[in-house]
C-alpha cells in the first residue's frame, strides 16, 4: 500500500502541531496533497480508470475548500504551506 501508517504519521508530524494532530487544516492539506500526487501518477499510466479520476477530483475539491478556509483564517500560514507543498495558486 502506498500510504502506510508510518508515512501518515510522518506527514502529520511534519505539517501538524504534533504526531497525533490529525485534525488541523495544515496536516489534512498535506495528506490530501500526498494522495493527489499518488493518484495523478496512477492516472498517467491508467487513463481509463474513471473511478480513480472521480476520486481525484473529489480530493482536489476537499483540499481547495480547506485551503480557502486556511486562507481566511491564517494568511501567512496559508502562504507558507502552499510554498512548502508546491501548490500553485
C-alpha positions, 0 to 999 in steps of 0.5 A: 500500500502506498500510504502506510501508517508510518508515512501518515504519521510522518506527514502529520508530524511534519505539517501538524502541531504534533504526531497525533494532530490529525485534525488541523487544516495544515496536516489534512492539506498535506495528506490530501496533497500526498494522495493527489500526487499518488493518484495523478501518477496512477492516472498517467499510466491508467487513463481509463480508470474513471473511478480513480479520476472521480476520486481525484477530483473529489480530493482536489475539491476537499483540499481547495475548500480547506485551503480557502478556509486556511486562507481566511483564517491564517494568511501567512500560514496559508502562504507558507504551506502552499510554498512548502507543498508546491501548490500553485495558486 
